[in-house]
Amino acid sequence: RVYDANQHMIELVDALLNVSRIDLGTLTLMPRPVKLEATLREVLKELAVEIKAKNLTVTTESNHDMRPAFIDPNGLHIILQNLVSNAVKYSFKGKAVTIALQQQAESALISVRDEGCGIPADQQRKIFTKLFRATNATKVATDGTGLGLYVTKALIERAGGRIWFESAEGRGSTFTVRLPVADKRP
């Protein structure tokens, strides 16, 4: 329990620091070509204990000819960590999480779908705001900060991308991200 509490505190401090840097405009990002598949594998490895504890089936789908995304590597890790950990956290035990990576012209699409509690329709407009957690989410997982999706959206937009979602309460959510891919930059 001490270890878990310490990890939660570290995550909270990191999230607060990221929010402060975003709000102050001091977040330094160094975009470069980054392979999505490699970063996703790292994130899934980090979440393996939580995935096993909930008996989730995690499926990844990917175009094997994916071009690297043009984004800060740490920013991409935070984005994937937040989206996949939310899918794991809010999924019902024994259900599935599906992560799809697709190449679409000059963009990379990342889709994270869960079979969890979903987001109530009347609260969906607030989902990317600071410190917001849906009322049903607080019943499923008590340890969230309400900062992850705010930080995620800011990092995606700073990279020239976009995020959106579809959700139905009690049936799960799908978050989709569009990021620019690397071209032949010097």
C-alpha positions as CSV (number, residue, x, y, z in Angstrom):
1,R,0.0,0.0,0.0
2,V,2.9,2.4,0.7
3,Y,4.4,1.7,-2.7
4,D,1.0,2.3,-4.4
5,A,0.5,5.5,-2.4
6,N,4.0,6.7,-3.4
7,Q,3.3,5.9,-7.1
8,H,0.1,7.8,-6.9
9,M,1.8,10.8,-5.4
10,I,4.5,10.8,-8.0
11,E,1.9,10.7,-10.8
12,L,0.0,13.6,-9.2
13,V,3.1,15.7,-8.9
14,D,4.1,15.0,-12.5
15,A,0.6,15.8,-13.7
16,L,0.5,19.1,-11.7
17,L,4.0,20.1,-13.1
18,N,2.8,19.3,-16.6
19,V,-0.3,21.4,-16.2
20,S,1.7,24.3,-14.8
21,R,4.1,24.2,-17.7
22,I,1.3,24.0,-20.2
23,D,-0.6,26.9,-18.5
24,L,2.6,29.1,-18.3
25,G,3.7,28.2,-21.8
26,T,7.0,26.9,-20.6
27,L,6.5,23.2,-21.6
28,T,9.6,22.4,-23.7
29,L,8.9,19.9,-26.5
30,M,11.5,18.6,-28.9
31,P,9.6,17.0,-31.8
32,R,11.3,14.3,-33.9
33,P,10.3,11.1,-35.7
34,V,9.0,8.6,-33.2
35,K,7.8,5.0,-33.8
36,L,4.3,4.6,-32.4
37,E,4.5,0.9,-32.0
38,A,7.7,1.0,-29.9
39,T,6.2,3.6,-27.5
40,L,2.9,1.6,-27.3
41,R,4.9,-1.5,-26.4
42,E,6.6,0.4,-23.5
43,V,3.3,1.7,-22.2
44,L,1.7,-1.8,-22.3
45,K,4.7,-3.2,-20.5
46,E,4.3,-0.6,-17.8
47,L,0.6,-1.4,-17.4
48,A,1.0,-5.2,-17.5
49,V,0.3,-5.6,-13.7
50,E,-3.0,-3.6,-13.9
51,I,-4.1,-5.4,-17.1
52,K,-3.5,-8.8,-15.5
53,A,-5.2,-7.8,-12.2
54,K,-8.4,-6.9,-14.2
55,N,-8.1,-9.9,-16.5
56,L,-8.4,-7.7,-19.5
57,T,-7.8,-8.8,-23.1
58,V,-5.6,-6.1,-24.8
59,T,-5.5,-6.3,-28.6
60,T,-3.3,-4.1,-30.7
61,E,-3.8,-3.6,-34.4
62,S,-1.3,-1.8,-36.6
63,N,-0.4,-1.1,-40.2
64,H,3.1,-2.6,-40.5
65,D,4.1,0.3,-42.8
66,M,3.4,3.0,-40.3
67,R,5.5,6.1,-40.7
68,P,6.9,7.6,-37.5
69,A,4.8,10.4,-35.9
70,F,6.5,13.8,-35.6
71,I,6.2,14.5,-31.9
72,D,8.2,14.9,-28.7
73,P,9.0,11.3,-27.6
74,N,8.1,12.1,-23.9
75,G,4.9,13.8,-25.0
76,L,3.9,10.7,-27.0
77,H,4.6,8.5,-24.0
78,I,2.4,10.7,-21.8
79,I,-0.4,10.7,-24.4
80,L,-0.4,6.9,-24.8
81,Q,0.1,6.3,-21.0
82,N,-2.9,8.5,-20.2
83,L,-5.2,7.0,-22.9
84,V,-4.3,3.3,-22.3
85,S,-4.2,3.6,-18.5
86,N,-7.7,5.3,-18.6
87,A,-9.0,2.4,-20.8
88,V,-7.6,-0.1,-18.3
89,K,-8.7,1.8,-15.2
90,Y,-12.3,2.3,-16.4
91,S,-12.8,-1.1,-18.1
92,F,-14.9,-3.7,-16.4
93,K,-13.1,-6.8,-15.3
94,G,-12.6,-9.5,-17.9
95,K,-13.4,-7.1,-20.8
96,A,-11.4,-6.0,-23.8
97,V,-9.2,-3.0,-24.7
98,T,-8.4,-2.5,-28.3
99,I,-5.7,-0.2,-29.5
100,A,-5.4,0.5,-33.3
101,L,-2.6,2.4,-35.1
102,Q,-3.3,3.4,-38.6
103,Q,-1.5,5.3,-41.3
104,Q,-3.9,7.8,-43.1
105,A,-2.2,9.9,-45.7
106,E,0.0,12.4,-43.8
107,S,-1.4,11.5,-40.4
108,A,-1.1,8.7,-37.9
109,L,-4.4,7.7,-36.2
110,I,-4.3,6.2,-32.7
111,S,-7.6,4.7,-31.4
112,V,-8.0,3.3,-27.9
113,R,-11.4,1.6,-27.2
114,D,-12.5,0.1,-23.9
115,E,-15.5,-1.8,-22.7
116,G,-16.0,0.2,-19.5
117,C,-18.2,2.6,-17.7
118,G,-18.3,5.2,-20.5
119,I,-18.9,8.9,-20.0
120,P,-22.4,10.2,-19.2
121,A,-23.7,12.3,-22.2
122,D,-24.4,15.3,-20.1
123,Q,-20.8,15.4,-18.9
124,Q,-19.0,14.7,-22.1
125,R,-18.3,18.4,-23.0
126,K,-16.2,18.7,-19.8
127,I,-14.0,15.7,-20.4
128,F,-10.9,17.6,-21.4
129,T,-11.1,20.3,-18.7
130,K,-8.7,20.5,-15.7
131,L,-9.7,18.5,-12.6
132,F,-12.8,17.0,-14.2
133,R,-13.8,13.4,-13.6
134,A,-17.2,12.0,-14.6
135,T,-19.4,11.0,-11.7
136,N,-19.6,7.4,-12.7
137,A,-15.8,7.2,-13.2
138,T,-15.2,8.2,-9.6
139,K,-17.2,5.2,-8.5
140,V,-15.2,2.8,-10.7
141,A,-11.7,4.1,-9.9
142,T,-11.1,6.4,-7.0
143,D,-7.5,7.2,-7.8
144,G,-7.7,9.6,-10.8
145,T,-6.6,13.2,-10.7
146,G,-8.8,14.7,-13.5
147,L,-5.6,16.0,-15.2
148,G,-4.7,13.3,-17.6
149,L,-7.0,14.2,-20.5
150,Y,-6.3,17.9,-20.1
151,V,-2.6,17.3,-20.4
152,T,-3.1,14.7,-23.2
153,K,-5.2,17.2,-25.3
154,A,-2.6,20.0,-24.8
155,L,0.3,17.8,-25.9
156,I,-1.6,16.6,-28.9
157,E,-2.5,20.1,-30.0
158,R,1.0,21.3,-29.4
159,A,2.2,18.6,-31.8
160,G,-0.3,19.8,-34.5
161,G,-2.8,17.0,-33.8
162,R,-6.3,16.5,-32.7
163,I,-8.2,14.3,-30.2
164,W,-11.9,13.3,-30.1
165,F,-14.0,10.6,-28.6
166,E,-17.2,8.6,-28.7
167,S,-18.7,7.2,-25.5
168,A,-21.9,5.6,-24.2
169,E,-22.4,5.3,-20.5
170,G,-22.1,1.7,-19.4
171,R,-20.7,0.6,-22.8
172,G,-17.3,2.2,-23.0
173,S,-15.4,4.8,-24.8
174,T,-13.2,5.2,-27.9
175,F,-10.6,8.0,-27.9
176,T,-9.0,8.8,-31.3
177,V,-5.9,10.9,-31.9
178,R,-4.6,12.2,-35.2
179,L,-0.9,13.1,-35.2
180,P,1.3,14.4,-38.0
181,V,3.7,11.9,-39.4
182,A,7.4,12.6,-40.0
183,D,8.4,13.8,-43.4
184,K,11.9,14.1,-44.7
185,R,13.0,16.8,-42.3
186,P,16.8,17.4,-42.1
